[in-house]
Amino acid sequence: MSTALAATTAAVSTLSGLLDDAARLAAAAKAEATLRAYAGDWRRFAAWCEAAGLEARPAAPATVAAYIAHLVGEGRKVATIERALVAVSQAHKVAGLASPTTSAAVAEVRKGARRTIGVAQRQAAPLAVVELRAAVEESREGIAGLRDRALVLVGFAAALRRSELVALRVEDLDFTVEGLVVTVRKSKTDQESAGRKVAVPYAGQPELCPVRAARAWLDAAGIVAGPVFRSVNKGGRVGAAGIAPQAVARVVKRLAGDAGLDADKFSGHSLRAGFATAAARAGKAERSIMRQTGHKTERMVRRYIRDAELWADNAAVGLL
């Protein structure tokens, strides 16, 4: 092999390796859960196209418009339809094709779908402090109860997303004189894993104290490293792996139901929403709430503040 040919072959091999690396980095730019959701959306679109005798890639704008109508007919939410369109768009871009979702025809059908369905999202109800107390009081006995109490109290006081809560490791907890410092390694709005620290103070009411609850759970479970929140079987045996994000919602719903609350109203997000709403009602500063929740913009926090202020200086009070 000539020197020039060898150099060319080496260059092609290097370029191929770099392209593979670039593909892996591009995939890492999105959270795993997001990638799974997009993949599922694309599979459903491709299957629908095949059944209808239409080409999925490249898809004609009319095909995408018809698919939107199909999703509306199935009763899908606006957010679900929008995510499906992102999946279709990404699948075309990856293949080096123009996205059919940007056409004027699709934009009109998209607008019509939003008006037909309505863009208001059903949000999980925030878990108020009085409801949190009731839920904690009705939690199970034994080690499973210790886990549940620590889960909801830390989740509430640190205003964590369920993914952040279940990702916590013992190494992320620093018990101090003032309380507990929680290191959130990665979150929905921090895909680069810059991390942030959240301070959780001791509570004035011991039965609602997240710091004491976390310490009690770790000590009873004998957990000194690894995942903080783990499964507990019926025999009280603590698992080695961390619980799934869906387990947070199950715990919240079960505790709410046991406390006589409407369990269907609550989800894993109710802990974070409950903190933000309670802090707003207590008159905490917007920047202080954002520091705890990790919100990057004021828009979402102000929604909680508006909800919290519905009864403050209400114009209808005393009129009837």
Secondary structure, DSSP 8 states (H G I E B T S, - for coil): --HHHHHHHHHHHHHHHHHHHHHHHHHHTS-HHHHHHHHHHHHHHHHHHHHHT--STT--HHHHHHHHHHHHHTT--HHHHHHHHHHHHHHHHHTT---GGGSHHHHHHHHHHHHHH-S---------HHHHHHHHHT--SHHHHHHHHHHHHHHHHTT--HHHHHT-BGGGEEE-SSEEEEEE--BTTBTT---EEEEEE--SSGGG-HHHHHHHHHHHHT--SSBSSEEE-TT--EEEEE--HHHHHHHHHHHHHHTTS-GGG--THHHHHHHHHHHHHTT--HHHHHHHH--SSHHHHHHHHHHHTTTTT-TTTT--
